[in-house]
Amino acid sequence: MAKKENKFSDYGMYTQAVHTGTDYDEGTGAVRRPLHMANSYKLPDDLSQVNYSSTDLLMYARNGNPNQHWLEEKIAALHGADDAIVLASGVGALHALFWTLLKSGDRVLYPNVSYMAVYRMFHELFNRKFGVDTVMVDMTDLEAVKAAITPGTRLVHIETPDNPTVGVTDIAAIAEIAHANGALLSVDNTFASPLNQRPLDLGADFVVEALTKFVNGHGDAQGGAIISNDIETMERIRYEAQVNVGAVISPFNAWQIFRGSVTFPLRMQRINQCTQAVAEWLERRTNITFVSYPGLPSHPGHALAKRQMKNGYGGVISFGVAADDKTVERFCAALRVITFAVSLGHDESLIFPQPSYDERILLYPEQFRKGFIRFSVGLEEPEDIIGDLDQALRAVGL
């Protein structure tokens, strides 16, 4: 489908979050666009020019649906980008990007600390199934990246902050290294969100957001997005990965995420503030072995984060407690306000232990190998979050 001009491109992010992609419903005049659950649409009378694998015409939901397109307008606006593709999940977006860009014999550099699905895709799947040369690198070490990259490298993929240690990578510096060697740079921006960080402005070629997390923010819909100014490649992604692999977002999920995205900047601002307060308290608390949060001066990437994260440091803290795996589980179960569950970026605070038997644990810095917890701070009162952490720690003798 042809992209509509963003009438609000000269306005600030909060205004764009409210208005971009929004319009009156043509049928009723309603000030909210409707949910279109149809999976098929009326075809033109002349079918001779119809390409059934393209997205330039509403014909079948796998080729695109109106709710998806309106959300794509919004996500592109939040990133200040020319285009966005919204798919069924963050992992669906990652796979769509990698599937389209990479072929047998290509070389890709990816982080030694990364989301589990990225680790699986590159450590196991793309190399074994398709013969892609996948090389794991500490992306926070620029010299290590320079040593690993070759002129034949097709893609460098990074996360910053990374999942789950919340390490910070220099986007602009990695972009320079990648482009000097003829490679593209993709950035998973989920932990930062577009309020705090816009990787395209720092030299990235592609950005991936798990919309399930902060942009939706309500824990009730999955979605992912690829964002870029490279229109030609984005059309390839639509053709190769959306239509012909099929990780399309449902109209209902697109509608839900669109609704959540309106308040995203307000929620993210609040989450930034709450997370900073909680991280500072954790750093003062006894029996806490480490606190990893870019907003703390003690974080090794703090100075870099101040340069490339403009409005705050995100909603995820990694911290450690002086305890074994079972004690950590009992601590999480003893929480009353904070929810013991996977995921992040919800309105509610979520906590998840990273067990010492995880196969990736030896890839992390040593301090993360025992008593390691990933904590996503929500919208509750920071005093209530801190009080809950304190009572649960005391309940297990910490």
N, C-alpha and C positions, 0 to 999 in steps of 0.2 A: 504494500500500500504506500502511496506517496505520503511523505511526511508533511504534516501541517506546520506552518510557521508558528513559532512560539510568540504570541502577542505580548507576553510578559517578560521577555528575555532581558529587558533593561531594568527590571525590578529585582529586589533582593530575594534571597532564598525563601524567607518566610512567606512572602507574597506569592512566589511561584509555587510553593507547596500547596497553597490554598487554591490557586486559580489555573495553573497550567493543566491542560487536559480536561478541564471542567467547562461545561457549556449547558445551555438550555436543551432539554430534550425536544427534538423537532416534532414529535408526535403529540405531546401533551403540554409543552411549555414548562414542564417541571424544571426546577433549578438544580436537580441532580440527575445526572445521566443514568439510564436504567441498566439493569443486569440483563444481558442477552444470553440466554442459555441454549440457543439454537446451535445445532452442529452442522446444519446445511443452510445455504442461502440461495436465493433466486439467481439463476444463471442468465447471461444475456441471450437474446434471441439468436445472435450469430456466434457460434462456438468456434469458428475457424481460427480465431486468434487467441483462444484460451489455452494457457499453459497450466496443466493441472498440478504441477509441482512448484508453482511460483506463489508468491504472497502478494501479488499486485492486484488481486481481486478477492473480495469476500465470497468464498464458495463453499468452504468446508472448514470446520473449527481447527483442524491441524494446520491449515494454511494461515490461520490467524482469526481472531475474533475482535469485535469492537472494544470490549473491555480490556483486552490485551493491548490494543493500539493506544488507547487513552492512557493506560499506565505507562507505556513506553515513552509517550510524550513527557509525562511527569518525571520519570527517572532520568531521561536525557537532560531535562532542565535542571534537576538537582545537581548534576555533574557539570553543567555548562558545556554539554557535548552536542554533537550533531545528530547522534543516533543512539538508540538503545534497543536491545532485544530482550524481551521478558519470556522466561521459560518456566518449567514446572517446579524447579528447585534450584538452590545454589549449586548443588553437584551437577544437575542437568546443564546449567550454564557453563560450568567448568569443562565438563565433557564436550559440550558443543563447540567450545572454543578450541580445545586441544584436538578434537576429531577433525575439525576443518583445517587447522593450520599445519598439522603434522602428517608426515608420510614415512614409510619405511626408509631407514637410513638417515633420517634427520636426527639432530642432537638437541636435547633440551636440558637446561639446568633448572633444578627445582630445589626448594629449601630443605635442609635437614630437619627443620622444625616446621611442620605444616599440618593442615587439617587431614584427618585420617583418610578421607576419600582421595585426596591428592596423592598422599603417600601410596595408597593402593594402586591408583591409576598408573603412576610412574614406576613404583618399585616392583610391581607385578604385571600389570595388564598391557600397557602400551609397548613395553619392551618385549615381553614374551609373545604377545599375539601379533604385533605389527612390526617388530624389528626396529623400534625407535630407540636411539641411544640416550638413555635417561641417566643424568649425572646429579647426584645429591651434593649440595654445597651449603656451607654456612653463609647465608646471604648478608649477615651483619658484618662479615669480614670481607672488605672490598678486595684485598690482596688475594684471598682465596677465590673470589669470583674471577678476577683477572687471570689467575693461574688455570682455571677450569675451562674458560671460554675459548673457543676456536673459531676461525673464520667460517667454518661450516655449521656453526650453531644456528638453529632456526628460531628458538624461543628461549627466553629467560622468564621464569615465572616466580613471583615472590608474594609473600603475605606480609603486611605490616600495618599494625602490630600482628605478630604471628599467633597462631593457635597451636598449642595452648600456653606457651611460656610468656607471651606478650613482649617478645623481643621486637626491636625497631630496626628497620632496614632503610637505607638512604635511597629513596626512589630516583632522585635526579642523578646521583652518581651511578647507579646501576643502569639507568637508561643510557647514559653516556657510554658506558662500557659495552652494553648490548649493541647499540647502534654503530659504534666504531667497528664492530665485528660482523655487521650485517644481520644481526638478530633483532627480533621483536621483543618487547617487554610487556608482560601482562601482570597485573597487580590485583590480588584479592584484597578488597578494601572493607570487608565485612566488619572487622573489629573497630575500624575507625569511623565508618559511615561518611557519606558525602558532606555532612555538616562540618566535620573535623578535618577532612582531608580529601583533596580532589587530585588523584594521581595523574590525570591527563594534563593538568597544568604543570606537572613536574617532569613530563617527558614520557610517560607511559603511553603505549599504543592501544592497550585494551585494559579495561577494568571489569572485575567481576564483583557483584554484590549478592549475598544471600539475602533476598528481600524478606525471607522468613523472619529475620532477626530484627534489627533496629528500625528499618523502614516500615515494616508492618507493625511490629511492636506490641501485638496483642496475643501472640501465641496461638493463633487460630487459622493460619493459612500459610502454605508453603509457596515459595516462588524464588526465582533467581534472575539476575540480569547481566548481560554483557553490554558494556558502554564503550563507544569509540567514536572517533572522527573519521575513521577509514570506512567510507560508505561502501566501496567495492567489496571489501572483505566481509563487511556486515551482511551484504546481500548473499554472499557465498554461505555464510553461517545459516541464514534463513533457509536457503535452498537445500544445503547438504545436511544440516543437523536438525533444524526445526521440522521441516516438511518431510524429509526422507529418513530421519531417525525417529522423530516424533515426540520429543520431550516437551510438548506444548503445555502451557498453563491452562487450567480450566477457567472459563469465564467467571465462575463464582470466586475462585481464589484471587483472580486479577481484580475483581470488584472489591473484595475485602482489603487487599493490600492497597488499592487506590484510596480507600477510605482511611486506612491507617496512615498513609503517607502524608495526609493533610496536616496532621499534628506531629509528624516526625521531628521537625526542627525544635519544637517546644519540648518534646519529651527528651530529645537527645541533650539539649542544654541542661535540663534538670538532672539527667543521668550523669553527665559530666561532673556536675557540682557534687552530687551525692557520692559518686565513686571516689572522687578526690578526698572527701572527708573520711570515708571508710578506710581508704588505703593509708591515710596518715594515722588513723587510730590503730590499725593492724600493725604498723611499723613500731608503735610504742608498746604494744601488748607483749607480755612475757609468753614464753613457749611458742612464739611464732618464729620459725627459723629463717624465713625470707619473705619479702613482699616484692612482687614484680608489677610495677605500674608506671607507665611513662611519665605521669605527672609528678612523680617523686624525684627529687634531686639525686637520690641514691641509685636510680635506675641508670644502667650504663648507656642507654639511648636517650636520656632526658634532654640533652642539648639539641640533638638531632630532632627529637619530637617537637620541641619548641619551634623549630624552623618550619617543619612540614605539616604539623597538625595545628591548624589556625584557631580553632574555637574551643578546644578541649582535647582530652586524652582518651576518651572512650569510656565504655561501661564495664570492662572486664579487668579483674585483678587475678593474678595467680599468686598464691601464697602457700607456705609450708607450715606444718605443725610438727612438734617433736613427738611423733606417735607412729605406730605401725598401721598397716592397711585397715585392720578391723576396728581400731580405735577411731580412725578417720571416718569410717562408715558410721560408727555409733555417734560421732559428733554431728555428722550431716543429718542423721535420723532424729537427733535431739532438737533440731531447729524448729521454731514455731512460726516465725514470720517468713523466713526464707524457705523456698520450695526446693526439695531434694529431687532434682530432675536434670536431664540433659537439655541442651540448647542454650540460647542466650538472647539478650536484646528484648526480652518481654517487659511488660509493665510490672511484673512481679520479679523479685530477685530469685535467681536460680543458682544452685551450687552442685558441683559434680567432682568427685575425687578422681585423681589420675593414679591408678594403682601401680605399685612398684613392679608388678609382673607384666606390664604393658611391653610389648616387643620393641616399641620405639624409645623406651625410657633411656637407654644408653646413648641415644642421639642428642639428648638434652644436656644442658650444663649440669654439673654434679649436684648442685643444691636442689634440683628438681626431682631427684631420684627416690626421695622418701618423704611421705607425708604431704604430697603435692595435691593442691586443690585449685580448681578453676571456679571463679566466682563472678557471676554476671549480676551487677547491681541494678535494681529496678527503681520504681517511682515511690517507694515507701519513704517515710520519714527517716533520714539518716540516723537519728538517735535510736529509732526502733530497730533498725538493721544492726547497729553496733551493740545494742542491748541484747539482741537475739544471739549474735555471735558470741558475746561474752558469757551468757548463761549456758550455751551449749558447750563451750570450751570447759567451763567449770563443771558441767555435768559429767564429763569424761575425765576429770582430774587434771585439766590443763589450765 
